């Protein structure tokens, strides 16, 4: 049996990218010291997606990076088409690295006659040929259970925690924007050795787009709140920041993994109740969005993904990546 070092030297690791975030894939390739594989992706005039792998991948350990971000249906379909192409090209192990897992917020039926689309996507990925899936900060960790193949659920917390620690904020407090993020917020509070507050909110309207803050549990007056969440889409988190200021808190720092930033998010996140919005590049953040949100900081997730890819390829522990940061996270 070859050692892990010998397996890494064998050149079996192959990295490919879809079109949704080539910049991130190139960063990961640079850290790993490998070239991105060559795959030709085309959108036909009738909007169908076509993929052609332009090099032999027979027996190789393939890692395919593609966040299923906006436009979600197109990027998801492109990922499925690529997986099928690699499977039919006799790839060895086929790992789909999906930094942002589209449809993860449709993880349950909130009313009658609704789909559980996150489960559907899990089934589609498996049927298309994925042997393993890697993703970052799913909307709910239980989505792991939708897969009948290995699923590594990573967290961007080490990257965000490191950035926040460097700020040496005075009188800071970690704030969970709702009950669903309480466990995530607790991990940040433990890592930064800060107190924890919890907000209770109610969503209403189509897709839960209308947010009403009902209660703040914890002492926030005079403190600098750090609101943590998994995703910023339309920027409704400003409602929580406004509520914290009304309770006597300082302008908030927002620490979120996925900066989807759609609709009028830029206008909302420029509110005086928000001091800084910190996201990672699990999805591409355009120059236009960066200009529109002057208080936006984008951190790279590439070092984390590169380390995890290297460990998976070498049959080494993935959870150790987080235990090394004194962060308990079940991968």
ABEGO torsion letter per residue (X at the ends): XBBAAAAAAAGABBBBBBAABAAAAAAAAAAAGBBBBBBBBBBBAAGBBBBBBABBABGBBBBBBBBBBOBAAAAAAAAAAAAAAAAAAGBBBBBBBBABBBGAABABBABBGBBBAAAAAAAAAAAAGBABBBBBGBABAAAAAABABBBBBBBAAAAAAAAAAAAGBBGBBBBBABAAAAAAAAAAAAAAGBBBBBBBBBBBEBGGABBBBABBBEBABGBBBBBBBABBBAGAAAAAAAAAAAAGBBBBBBBBABBAGBEAAAAAAABAABABBBBBAABBBBAAAAAABAABBBBBAAAAAAAAAAAAAAGBBAAAAAAAAGBBBBX
